[in-house]
Amino acid sequence: MFRGSIPPLPTPFRRGRIDEEALRRLVERAIQGGSHGISVGGTTGEPGTQTLEERKRVMEVALEQAAGRVPVIPGTGALRLEETLELTRFAKEAGAQGAMVIVPYYLKPNQEGLYRYFAEVAKAVPDFPILLYNIPGRAGVEIAPKTVARLRRDFPHIVGLKHSSKDLEYLSHLFQEVGQDFLVFCGLESLTLPMMSLGAVGTIAATANWLPQEVAKLTELALAGDYAGARELHYHLLEANEAIFWDTNPIPLKTVLSWMGLLEKEWRLPLGPTTPEVEERLRAMARRYRLLEEA
């Protein structure tokens, strides 16, 4: 099952359209860098700016390029349940190894609503692994550990959760409710090691698009119980992990990847370019990590 480093890939655009060639480059770079899987269509991929057909095409391209070498776990969540069901069914039919479904955002549902929402998703794709995606800072609501446990009990193919929050106490309560065999992934780059020390099995960290080998190695060391080695990499990666959030993700990520020649420096509105001051900091960071020679 899933574990280790699973980079959430950005969606490359060129002149407003999805740049499939660049997406293939990102998939290949992640795999060649030792990543243990890839994810598309998550927060880093700007899914809210894309049509359903575009989101499906991103899945198809990623699956074609990965060609079964590593698991592909696309984000399939949307605000409307019908769209989430359509995308999740598509992911299964297209050959993905699982789907990551975000807690519905903006509406701030209660826990009963969240249970019923995810129950409908689970019923639509029996025997297809699902990762819940807990990101209260963007969703405006958190799925409670007891709700996760209820879903896990009723639908065993809900196999895990991506936790994008600084709340480590949440993880302790979650593991108490669901047990240590539940697959938790860290969703905040700089907390990969702390979360793995509590029982998480890996990370879905945007930094792995810049430094795939280092992030993969950190997770491997932590899974092997070599926390001294993992701690060394944790501090080595600290500035890069923080740089992801020097502006709204994926703006810093795409900015540096564009300098590396991997994609165009392009987003869809309402996202826009960062400030010259942040760009200057990003250039300095990128040079320190040898992502750039001279730029």
N, C-alpha and C positions, 0 to 999 in steps of 0.2 A: 504494500500500500504506500501512500505518499509519505515522503519525509525529505529532510535536507533543504537545500536552497532551490526555491521555485521563483525565478524572477518574474515580476509583473511587467510585461512589456508595454511600452508606450505605443500608440498607434501613429505611424508616420503619415504625414500628409505632404502632398506636392500639388501646388496650385489648387488647393481646396479638396482634392480627391485623395483617397487612400493610396499610399505609395506601397504597392505590393512587393516590389523589389527590395525596398528598404526593410519592410517587415521580415522578409525572408533572411536578410542579413542579420537582423537582430536575433531571430530564432537560432540561426546557425552559430552566431557568436556565443549565445548563452550555452548551447549544447557543447560546443568545442571548449568552452571555459569550465566545463565540469559541473554545470548545473544539473540538478536532479529532476527537473521538470520545468515547465513554463506555464505561465498564465497570461491570457489576453482578455481584454474586455473588462478589467477591473478599474478601479479609480484612476490608476496611472494611464490607462488606455482611453480616457475621455469618452466613455460610452454614452453619456448623456447628450453628446453632440452628434450622435450618429443615428441613422435610420436602422430599422431592424435588418434590412437587407445588407447594409454595410457591416453591421455587427456579425452577421452570419458569414460574410465573406472573410472577415478577419479570422474567424474560427477556421474556415476552410484552408486559408493560406498557411496558418500556423500548423495545422494538422498535416498538410501536404509536406511542408518543409521538415517538420519533426520526424515524419515517416516512421513513427513507432519507436524511435530511439529513447525518448523520455516521455513521461506522462504529460498530456496537455489538459489543463484544467481552466476552461474559460469562465469568465464572469458572465452570468446570464440573468442577473437581477435587473428589474426595471420597476418603475413606480406602479404601473398597472399590472395586476396579477396575470391578465391574459397575455401580455407581452413576455413576462417572466416564464410562463408555461411554454409559450412558443419557442423562445430561445433555448430553454433547458431541454425540451424535446429535440430541438435541432442539434444541440451539442451531442446528445446521446446517439442520434441517428448518424451524425457525421463521423463518429468514431472517437470522440473525446473520452478520456479516462474518468472524468468526473466533471462536476460543475460547482462553481462558487456563487452563492446567492446572497446578495447583500440584504441587510435589514432594510425594509422599505423606508425611504427618506422623506423628509418634509412633512408628512402627515402626522408623525408622532403617535403611532398606534399604541394601544395598551397591550399587555402581555397575552391576553386571550386572543386579540386580533393577530398578534405575531404568531402564536401557535397555529391558528387556523390557516393563516397565509402559507406558512412553511409546510403545513400538513397537506395543503392542496398541491404544492410543488412536489412533495415526496410521493404523493399518490399518482401524479402524472408520469413519473419516471421510476417505476419499481425496479429495484436491483441496480440502480445507477448511483454511484457514490456522490454525495452532496456535502460540500463544506458550507456551513453558515458563515456569514461575513459580518462580524460585529464591529461597527465603526461609529460610535456614538457622536464623535465630533462632527461628522458630516451628516449622519442620518438624523441626529436630534433625539435619538432614543436608543436604549441599550436592551438587548435581549437578555433577560435574567437567567442565571444559572439553572434555576428550577424549571424555567420554560425550555431551556436546552435539554435538560434531563428528561422532561416529559416527551419531547420530540424524539430524542434518542431511543427511549423505551418503546414508543409506538412505531417508529420507523428506523430500524437498525441500519438502513443504508444512508442515514445522516451520520456520516463517519467522523466529522470533525468541524473545526471552527477556526477562522482567521480572526485574531484579536488585535484590532488597531486602536489601542488605548494605552495610556500610561498606567492604568489601574492594574497593578500586579495582584492586589488582593482578590480581584475578580477571578483570576486564574485559580487561586487556591480554593475558593468556593466552588468554582466550576468543576475542578477535579474531584472535590469531595462529593459532588452530586452525580457525576457521570463516570468516574473511575479513570484510571491512568491509561486505559487503552483508547481513549478518545483522542483523535489526532488534532492537536492544537498547533497552529502556526502563528508566529509573531508577525504582526503587520506594521510595527513601528521599528524602523531600521536599527536605531541605537539600543533597542531593548531585546534584540535577538538572544544574546547570551543570558541575561536575567530570566527571560521567559523559558528558555530551554533548561535552565537550572531547576525550574519548578515542574518541568515535565513536558513542555512543548517539544515537538519533534522536528521543527525546522522553522524557516522564515520565508515569507513572501515579501522580499525587500527590494525596492527600486534601485538601491545601490548596486545590486548584482548586475544591473545593466552596464554599469561602469567597470566594476571589479568582480566579474563572475567567479574567478578562481579563488579569490580571498574569501568571499562570502561562503562559497561552497565548502572551503576548507574549515572555516569556523564551525559550520554546522556539523561537519564530520567529526571534528575533534570533540565537540560537546556531546554528540551521540555516543562517542567512544569513551566518555567519562574523563577526557583529558582537559580539565577545566583550566589548568595553567596555560596550556597552549592556546586554548580558545580565548582566554582572557587577553593574551598578548595580541591576538588578531582583533579582538574587540576594541582595544585602545588604538591600534593601528588604523582601524576603519572609522573611528569616532568622528573626525572632521567630515569625511565624505558622507557619512550617515546624516549628520546635521545639515550638510549643504543641500540635501534633497528638499529641505523645508526652509531654505533662505527666501523662497517665494512659494507660491502655491504649486504643489506637485501637479503636473509634471513639467512645469516651466523650467526650473533649474536642470532637471534631468535632460530634457530635450535640447536645451541650450548647449550643454557640454557635448552631448552626442552629435550635435550638428558640427561642432568644431572638430570632432573626431572623424567626420566624413561619413557618418552612419545614417544620417537622415537630414531632412531640411529643417531649419529652425521655424517651424510652423505649427500653429495651434488653430483651434476653432473657437470663435467667440462663444462665451464671454471671456475666455482666457486670452491673455495678450503678453507681449514681451516684458521682461523684467527691466529694472532700472540699470543705467550704466554702472552704478556703484556695486550692485549685486553681480553684474557681469564681471567686473574687475576682481571681486572676491572669488568668483567661480573659476576664472582663469588661473589665479594663483593656486587655488586648491587643486585644479586639474594638473598643473605642472608638478606640484608636490607628489601627486600619485602617479606621475609619468603617463598620464592620459594624453598629454600634449607634449610635443617637443618645444616648438616656439609658436605661439599664437597670439 
